[in-house]
Every structure is written in structure tokens, then in C-alpha cells.
Amino acid sequence: MTETINEKTTDALFGFTAAGKVFSCALAFAACLSLNIYSALICCAACLAASVMRKNTVLCPDAFLIVPLVFVATSCGASYLPVTLLAGAALYFLLSIPALKKTDGFFGLSSLPLSCRLGVSAGLAFSVTALLTTYYFGIGATGATVLEMLKNYRYLGFHPNWRGVFYGTITLFAMITYPFKFKKLSQYLPAEVVSLFIPFALNVVLNPNRAETPILEVGSLGFMNGLSGVKDFLPITKTGFTDSSVLPVVLKGAFSVGVLLFFLSENRKDIVPTSSANGVSALFGGIPAAPQPIKAYGAASAAMGIIAAVTVTLMSVPVSRLPVHSLAVVLIVSAWKKVKFGSFSEMMKREKLLGLLVFLACAASFVFFDIGRALTICIVLSAVTAFNGRRAK
């Protein structure tokens, strides 16, 4: 009896852990994509609810997934993100159907040839950095692709908001050092929460008057504050294809989201919860999520996590003082943490010169091409590399 009570208590407390991680990342997506704060809340709630289907896994907005969203939002507007994610989630489910009948794993990113896996990860991490540095430094640059953004940086020049850079750098330092210095604590109190709370507290002290704040804050983004009608609550109803140039962009974005979700899901048990959560999130804003490990999770965790997320959302005044600079850095650091740098030596031993060339080609494709073409190139190179490896045996 006592053990059961302790287990339920532990599950409930891990709801706060999950909510801290998921809501922080969802809010970062919302801020960088000009989405309403309620899109972040619905995404968080959908992720926490769907994660009950898994045991030590929680669905969370993945930094890699912001790349196709930036492509769509910049090319034709954030109003097309809901239909992009809905189509992407459907594609992910269709790609995963064969895996539902298998019991020996799932074809995820880890199943790719090592050179392709590292190339895709490094290319996406650089893409996230290039696309979101404009928020980190407060430059005001725009671009749908990495190459466009780099050209815009060169045109505008780097004239950063140093107060914002200060907050973002604190977040950068905390995101990197906190999990290493406090390994056990970080399993309970996520790095995202600590890394955002420190600059938030400093900002409140250094900039007590939010009406005259010198940095970009969540509260200064009008689209983050409240709902004005049904269409704001269900943004997918605002999607319209009146311009013929929009459809190819949305299809390319949906293809990219579907493929990335497919690669980021490493277990066949993730298929149903991932599809469900992304489908619901699509209806209310379009923030995608992928499975990530968590120490413990259960039904009590989901309930407490949703309550915590709703409570934070309703605290509009404190949330409005969060620096967008720090939110962008959370995604940048999260992206680079997914690159397995320690595997480079193994790649060189196993695949030699060909592996190095494939790695460079995969990584470079994300710089010179849009996300849809880059992923297509990586898939082709992966197939060629895998075929060459089987022939060598």
C-alpha cells in the first residue's frame, strides 16, 4: 500500500518535470514563430496527455522540427503551420504503418548510416542556429532558408542588442553547464526551466518597467496575448490556399515534418502517441513534438503537468517578461546537444573517406538548399551509402 502511494506521488511530481520541459520548448517555438501563447499550452497539454501511452518517454517540441516551420512561416505566413503539421503528422503515420507490425524496433535516425546520421544532425543544428540567431542577438533578420538568412545577416550587419545578448548568453551557459554539474537534479528540474528563470529574474530586476524594456520580451509580441475569437483558438480555420505559390511550400514543409518525425521516433510504440499529439497540436497552432526520454511518467504525471502548464499560462504578467533572446537560445543549444560528436572517430574508422564525404554533403545540403531538398538529398545519400556497405560485405 505504501509503495503504491509513493509511486503515485513520484509520478505526480514528475508531471512538474515534464511540464517544465515541454512548456518551455513549446513557448520557445511560439515566440520564434509568432504563434499565440495558447498554441504552446495546447501543444503542451496534448503532449503530456498522449505520453501516458508510454512509460519513460514524454513528447516534447524538438528543436530540429522548427527548421521546416520557419521555412513555411517565412515563405507564406504562420497561418499555414497548422495544415503543414497536420499533413506532416499524417505522412509520419503512413510511413510508420509497416513498423506497427514489427517487434524488433523502428527505422529511426539511429538506423541511418553513421555518416548520414551525423550529417543530418549537424546540418539541422547549424540550421537552427542560423535561423534563430536573429532572436538571440536581436538583429531583425529574416529568411526562409539558411542561405537566405545568412545573406540577410551580411546585408544588415551584426548590430546586436547587447542586453538581450547578455540574457541569451546566460541561458546558453546554463543550458550547457547545469546538466553536467547537477546530473541528478537535472532529471527532476529541467535545464530549460533553470536556464529561463535566471534571465527572467535578472530582467525583472534590471528592467522593472516593462513598458520601457530595451529587449524583445514575450509580452511585447501582441500575438502572444489572448484570443480574439474562434479563429484564434482554432487557427487551422484561417488557412486558405488562394495563392497557387503557397501549396508547394506547404507540401514541402509537410514532407519535411513527416520525415523528421519519422527519423526522431526510435520506437514503434511512439507511433500512435506521436501522431495523436501532433494531430491535436496542429488544430490549435502547429507546434510539432517528438519523443524524448524522462526518468518517470504516468497518468498522475500528465494530470499534474497539464494543471501546471495551465497555471503558468494564466500568469500572463510574469510570462510576458521572459526574454525572447533566451527562448531562442534554448532551442539552439537543444539542437547541438543532439549531435553525437563522439561518433566522428567511429565514422572515420568504419566508413573512411566515403563517410567523410557523405557527412560533408549531408551537412552542406542544409546550408545551400531548403529543408525539403536537403532531406531528399540526405535520403538518397543514405540509400547509396547503405547499398555500398552491403556490397562491401
C-alpha positions in Angstrom: 0.0 0.0 0.0 2.8 2.4 1.0 4.7 1.5 -2.1 1.7 2.3 -4.3 1.2 5.7 -2.6 4.9 6.5 -3.1 4.8 5.5 -6.7 1.8 7.7 -7.4 3.4 10.6 -5.6 6.5 10.2 -7.7 4.5 10.1 -10.9 2.6 13.3 -9.9 5.9 15.1 -9.1 7.3 14.1 -12.5 4.4 15.9 -14.0 6.0 19.2 -13.0 9.3 18.0 -14.5 7.6 17.1 -17.8 5.6 20.3 -17.9 8.7 22.4 -17.3 10.5 20.9 -20.2 7.6 20.6 -22.6 6.0 24.0 -22.0 9.4 25.8 -22.1 10.2 24.4 -25.5 6.6 25.0 -26.8 6.8 28.6 -25.6 10.1 29.0 -27.4 8.5 27.7 -30.6 5.6 30.1 -30.2 7.8 33.1 -29.6 10.1 32.4 -32.6 7.2 31.5 -35.0 4.7 34.4 -34.0 2.2 31.9 -32.6 -0.3 32.6 -29.8 0.7 31.5 -26.3 -2.3 29.2 -26.2 -0.8 27.3 -29.1 2.1 26.5 -26.7 -0.4 25.5 -24.0 -2.4 23.2 -26.2 0.7 21.6 -27.6 2.0 21.0 -24.1 -1.3 19.5 -22.9 -1.6 17.2 -26.0 2.0 16.0 -25.5 1.5 15.3 -21.8 -1.8 13.5 -22.4 -0.5 11.4 -25.2 2.7 10.5 -23.4 0.6 8.4 -20.9 0.7 5.7 -23.6 4.5 5.4 -23.0 6.4 4.8 -19.8 9.7 6.7 -19.7 9.1 8.9 -22.6 7.5 12.3 -23.0 6.6 14.1 -26.2 8.3 17.5 -26.5 8.8 20.1 -29.2 12.1 19.1 -30.8 14.5 21.9 -31.9 15.1 20.2 -35.3 11.4 20.5 -36.1 11.5 24.3 -36.1 13.5 24.4 -39.4 10.6 23.4 -41.7 8.2 25.6 -39.7 10.4 28.6 -40.2 10.5 27.8 -43.9 6.7 27.7 -44.2 6.0 30.7 -41.8 8.5 32.9 -43.6 7.6 31.9 -47.1 3.8 32.1 -46.8 2.8 33.0 -43.2 2.4 31.3 -39.8 -1.3 30.7 -40.6 -0.2 27.8 -42.8 1.6 26.0 -40.0 -1.5 24.1 -38.7 -2.2 22.4 -42.1 1.5 21.8 -42.5 1.8 19.9 -39.3 -1.5 18.1 -39.8 -0.3 16.8 -43.2 3.2 16.1 -41.8 1.7 14.0 -38.9 -0.4 12.1 -41.4 2.7 11.4 -43.6 4.6 10.3 -40.5 1.8 7.8 -39.6 1.7 6.4 -43.2 5.5 6.0 -43.2 5.3 4.2 -39.9 2.5 1.7 -40.7 4.9 -1.1 -41.6 6.7 -0.7 -38.3 3.4 -1.2 -36.4 3.6 -4.9 -37.3 7.2 -5.3 -36.2 8.5 -6.1 -32.8 12.2 -5.5 -33.3 12.5 -1.8 -33.3 11.8 1.1 -35.6 13.6 2.7 -38.5 14.7 6.0 -36.8 17.6 8.4 -37.1 19.8 5.9 -35.4 19.2 3.4 -38.2 20.8 5.6 -40.8 24.4 5.1 -41.8 26.6 6.9 -39.3 27.9 9.4 -41.8 24.3 10.4 -42.8 23.1 10.4 -39.2 25.9 12.8 -38.2 25.5 14.9 -41.4 21.7 15.3 -40.9 22.2 16.2 -37.2 25.0 18.7 -37.8 23.1 20.3 -40.7 19.9 20.7 -38.8 21.7 22.0 -35.7 23.5 24.6 -37.8 20.2 25.5 -39.5 18.5 26.1 -36.1 21.5 28.3 -35.1 21.4 30.3 -38.3 17.7 30.8 -38.3 17.3 31.7 -34.7 20.4 33.8 -34.1 18.4 36.8 -35.2 16.4 36.4 -32.0 19.4 35.7 -29.9 21.2 38.9 -31.0 18.0 40.9 -31.7 19.1 41.7 -35.3 15.7 41.6 -37.0 17.0 39.5 -40.0 14.5 37.3 -41.9 14.9 34.3 -44.2 13.1 31.1 -45.1 16.3 29.1 -45.5 19.7 29.1 -44.0 21.3 30.7 -47.1 18.7 33.4 -47.2 19.2 34.2 -43.5 23.0 34.2 -43.9 22.7 36.7 -46.8 20.4 38.8 -44.7 22.8 38.9 -41.8 25.5 40.1 -44.2 23.2 42.8 -45.6 22.1 44.1 -42.2 25.3 43.5 -40.4 25.6 42.3 -36.8 24.2 45.1 -34.7 23.1 43.2 -31.6 21.0 44.2 -28.6 23.7 43.7 -26.0 21.3 43.4 -23.1 19.4 40.7 -25.0 22.7 39.0 -25.9 23.6 39.1 -22.2 20.4 37.3 -21.2 20.8 34.8 -24.1 24.4 34.0 -23.1 23.4 33.3 -19.5 20.8 30.9 -20.9 23.5 29.4 -23.2 25.9 28.9 -20.3 23.2 27.4 -18.0 21.8 25.0 -20.7 25.3 23.6 -21.2 26.8 23.5 -17.7 23.7 22.8 -15.5 23.1 19.2 -16.7 26.8 18.4 -16.2 27.2 20.0 -12.8 23.9 18.7 -11.4 23.2 15.4 -13.2 20.7 14.1 -10.7 18.9 17.4 -10.1 18.5 18.0 -13.8 16.4 14.8 -14.1 13.9 16.4 -11.8 14.4 20.2 -12.5 14.9 20.5 -16.3 17.7 22.6 -17.7 15.1 24.6 -19.7 13.4 25.9 -16.6 16.6 26.9 -14.8 18.1 28.5 -18.0 15.0 30.6 -18.5 14.3 31.5 -14.8 17.8 33.1 -14.3 17.5 35.7 -17.2 13.8 36.2 -16.3 14.7 37.2 -12.7 17.5 39.4 -13.9 15.3 41.1 -16.5 12.6 41.9 -13.8 15.3 43.4 -11.6 17.2 45.3 -14.3 14.2 46.3 -16.4 11.4 46.8 -13.8 9.3 48.9 -16.1 8.1 46.5 -18.9 6.7 49.5 -20.9 10.3 50.8 -21.4 12.2 47.5 -21.7 15.1 47.7 -24.1 14.9 44.0 -25.2 12.4 41.8 -27.0 10.1 40.1 -24.4 7.3 37.7 -24.8 4.8 40.4 -23.7 5.9 42.7 -26.5 4.6 40.2 -29.0 1.0 41.1 -29.5 0.1 37.8 -31.0 1.1 36.1 -27.7 -1.5 37.8 -25.6 -5.0 36.3 -25.6 -7.6 35.2 -28.1 -10.0 37.4 -30.0 -12.3 34.7 -31.5 -12.8 31.2 -32.6 -10.3 31.6 -35.5 -7.6 32.5 -33.0 -8.4 29.4 -30.9 -8.6 27.2 -34.0 -6.1 28.8 -36.3 -6.4 26.0 -38.8 -9.7 27.6 -39.8 -7.8 30.6 -41.1 -5.8 28.6 -43.6 -6.7 29.4 -47.2 -5.0 28.4 -50.5 -5.9 31.5 -52.6 -2.3 31.8 -53.9 -1.1 29.0 -56.1 2.5 29.6 -54.9 1.6 28.5 -51.3 0.7 24.9 -51.9 4.2 23.8 -53.0 5.7 25.4 -49.9 3.2 23.7 -47.6 3.7 20.4 -49.2 7.5 20.7 -48.9 7.1 21.7 -45.3 4.7 18.8 -44.5 7.1 16.4 -46.2 10.0 17.7 -44.1 8.0 17.5 -40.8 6.8 14.0 -41.6 10.2 12.7 -42.5 11.8 14.3 -39.4 9.2 12.9 -37.1 9.9 9.5 -38.7 13.6 9.8 -38.0 13.2 11.2 -34.5 10.9 8.4 -33.4 13.1 5.5 -32.4 10.4 3.0 -31.2 7.3 1.7 -32.8 5.4 2.3 -29.6 5.9 6.0 -30.2 3.9 6.0 -33.4 0.3 6.3 -32.0 1.1 8.9 -29.3 3.3 11.0 -31.6 0.7 11.0 -34.4 -2.1 11.8 -31.9 -0.3 14.7 -30.1 0.8 16.3 -33.4 -2.6 16.0 -34.9 -4.2 17.8 -31.9 -1.4 20.4 -31.8 -1.9 21.1 -35.5 -5.5 22.1 -35.0 -4.6 24.7 -32.3 -1.4 26.3 -33.8 1.0 23.9 -35.4 3.8 23.2 -32.9 5.3 19.6 -33.6 6.7 17.3 -30.9 8.8 14.2 -30.9 9.6 11.6 -28.1 12.2 12.3 -25.6 13.3 10.3 -22.5 12.2 11.1 -19.0 13.0 9.4 -15.7 9.4 8.5 -14.9 5.9 9.2 -16.2 2.4 8.1 -15.7 -1.3 9.2 -15.6 -0.7 11.3 -12.5 2.2 13.0 -14.2 0.0 14.0 -17.1 -2.7 15.4 -14.8 -0.3 17.4 -12.7 1.7 18.6 -15.7 -1.4 19.9 -17.5 -2.5 21.7 -14.4 1.0 23.3 -14.0 1.0 24.4 -17.7 -2.4 26.0 -17.5 -1.4 27.8 -14.3 1.7 29.2 -15.9 -0.2 30.3 -19.0 -2.8 32.2 -16.8 0.1 34.0 -15.1 0.3 36.3 -18.1 2.2 39.1 -16.4 5.3 37.1 -15.3 5.4 35.1 -18.5 5.3 38.3 -20.5 8.7 39.3 -19.0 10.6 36.3 -20.5 13.3 37.5 -22.9 12.8 36.0 -26.4 16.6 36.0 -26.7 16.7 33.3 -24.1 13.9 31.3 -25.6 15.8 31.2 -28.9 19.0 30.0 -27.2 17.1 27.1 -25.5 16.3 25.7 -29.0 19.8 26.4 -30.3 21.6 24.6 -27.5 19.0 21.8 -27.6 19.7 21.3 -31.3 23.5 21.0 -30.8 23.0 18.6 -27.9 21.5 16.1 -30.4 24.7 16.0 -32.4 26.8 13.0 -31.3 30.3 14.5 -31.7 31.8 11.4 -30.1 30.8 9.3 -33.0 33.0 11.1 -35.6 36.1 8.9 -34.9 33.9 5.8 -35.2 32.5 7.1 -38.5 36.1 7.6 -39.9 37.1 4.1 -38.9 34.0 2.4 -40.3 33.3 4.4 -43.4 36.7 6.1 -44.1 36.9 8.8 -46.8 33.5 8.0 -48.3 31.9 8.5 -44.9 33.6 11.9 -44.5 32.4 13.0 -48.0 28.8 11.8 -47.3 28.8 13.6 -43.9 30.0 16.9 -45.5 27.5 16.6 -48.4 24.6 15.9 -45.9 25.5 18.8 -43.7 26.2 21.2 -46.5 22.8 20.4 -48.2 21.0 22.2 -45.3 23.1 25.3 -45.9 22.6 25.6 -49.7 19.1 24.1 -50.2 15.8 24.4 -48.5 14.8 21.8 -45.9 12.8 19.7 -48.3 15.5 19.4 -50.9 18.2 18.9 -48.2 16.3 15.9 -46.6 15.7 14.4 -50.1 19.5 14.6 -50.8 20.2 13.0 -47.4 17.8 10.2 -48.0 19.4 9.4 -51.4 22.9 9.5 -49.9 21.7 7.3 -47.1 20.4 4.7 -49.6 23.6 4.8 -51.6 25.8 4.5 -48.5 23.8 1.6 -47.2 23.9 -0.2 -50.5 27.6 0.4 -50.8 28.1 -1.0 -47.3 26.1 -4.2 -48.0 28.0 -4.7 -51.3 31.3 -4.4 -49.4 30.4 -7.2 -47.1 
